[in-house]
Amino acid sequence: MSGLRLTYLALAIIGAAWPMRHFLAYLTSDGGTLAGMVDLWTANHAVTGLALDLMIAATALIVWCLAETLARRNWVALVTIPATLLVGVSFGLPLYLFLRSRRVH
């Protein structure tokens, strides 16, 4: 496996673990709920801007994944869609790049 592929894989692991650690810490805290987390995403203009930025980036990644999957027939890359929606772009993008950089038969 190339150094670039290992870098993508390492970033995908970090991009899954680090944000999820914070999400789970909030959700398991006293009063932590999904609705409360969504409320926090709109707590002020700075946080709302960041949340919208990530949602737009996630949408672009999903569209790109779908378009390239249809063109390249790299069906396993579709796992990046739920990865992006359930964890985030920090996991979905490096995972997609990792899967995209492998040889497709």
C-alpha positions as CSV (number, residue, x, y, z in Angstrom):
1,M,0.0,0.0,0.0
2,S,1.4,3.4,-1.0
3,G,2.2,6.1,1.5
4,L,-0.6,8.2,0.1
5,R,-3.2,5.5,0.6
6,L,-1.9,5.0,4.2
7,T,-2.2,8.8,4.8
8,Y,-5.8,8.7,3.5
9,L,-6.6,5.7,5.8
10,A,-5.0,7.4,8.8
11,L,-7.0,10.6,8.1
12,A,-10.2,8.6,7.8
13,I,-9.6,6.9,11.1
14,I,-8.7,10.2,12.9
15,G,-11.7,11.9,11.1
16,A,-14.0,9.2,12.5
17,A,-12.7,8.9,16.0
18,W,-12.0,12.5,17.0
19,P,-15.3,14.1,16.1
20,M,-17.2,11.0,17.3
21,R,-15.5,11.3,20.7
22,H,-16.9,14.8,21.1
23,F,-20.4,13.8,19.7
24,L,-20.6,10.9,22.1
25,A,-19.3,12.9,25.1
26,Y,-22.1,15.5,24.5
27,L,-24.8,12.8,23.9
28,T,-23.9,10.9,27.0
29,S,-23.7,14.0,29.2
30,D,-26.6,15.0,31.4
31,G,-29.2,16.6,29.0
32,G,-27.4,15.7,25.8
33,T,-29.8,15.0,23.0
34,L,-29.8,15.0,19.2
35,A,-32.3,17.9,19.2
36,G,-30.0,19.7,21.6
37,M,-27.0,19.1,19.3
38,V,-28.9,20.5,16.3
39,D,-29.8,23.6,18.5
40,L,-26.2,24.1,19.2
41,W,-25.4,24.0,15.5
42,T,-27.4,27.2,15.2
43,A,-26.4,28.8,18.5
44,N,-24.8,31.8,16.8
45,H,-23.8,33.0,13.4
46,A,-20.2,31.6,13.5
47,V,-21.4,28.1,14.4
48,T,-24.2,28.2,11.9
49,G,-21.8,29.2,9.2
50,L,-19.5,26.3,10.1
51,A,-22.4,23.9,10.2
52,L,-23.6,25.1,6.8
53,D,-20.1,24.9,5.4
54,L,-19.9,21.3,6.4
55,M,-23.3,20.4,5.1
56,I,-22.5,21.9,1.7
57,A,-19.1,20.1,1.6
58,A,-20.9,16.8,2.5
59,T,-23.4,17.3,-0.3
60,A,-20.6,18.0,-2.8
61,L,-18.8,14.9,-1.6
62,I,-21.9,12.7,-1.9
63,V,-22.7,14.0,-5.4
64,W,-19.0,13.4,-6.5
65,C,-19.1,9.9,-5.0
66,L,-22.3,9.0,-6.8
67,A,-21.1,10.5,-10.1
68,E,-17.7,8.7,-10.0
69,T,-19.2,5.5,-8.7
70,L,-21.4,5.3,-11.7
71,A,-18.5,6.2,-14.1
72,R,-15.9,3.9,-12.5
73,R,-18.1,1.2,-11.2
74,N,-16.3,1.3,-7.9
75,W,-19.4,0.2,-5.9
76,V,-17.6,-0.2,-2.6
77,A,-17.0,3.6,-2.6
78,L,-20.8,4.0,-1.9
79,V,-20.0,3.2,1.8
80,T,-18.7,6.8,2.0
81,I,-22.2,8.2,1.7
82,P,-23.5,6.8,5.1
83,A,-20.0,7.5,6.6
84,T,-20.3,11.1,5.6
85,L,-23.9,11.4,6.8
86,L,-23.5,9.6,10.1
87,V,-20.0,10.9,11.1
88,G,-19.0,13.8,8.8
89,V,-16.9,15.0,6.0
90,S,-13.7,14.5,8.1
91,F,-14.4,10.8,7.8
92,G,-16.2,10.5,4.5
93,L,-13.7,12.4,2.3
94,P,-10.5,10.7,3.3
95,L,-12.3,7.3,3.3
96,Y,-13.5,8.1,-0.3
97,L,-10.0,9.1,-1.4
98,F,-8.6,5.9,0.2
99,L,-11.2,3.7,-1.7
100,R,-10.8,5.7,-4.9
101,S,-7.1,5.3,-5.0
102,R,-7.2,1.5,-5.1
103,R,-7.2,-0.4,-8.3
104,V,-10.7,-1.1,-9.6
105,H,-11.2,-4.3,-11.6
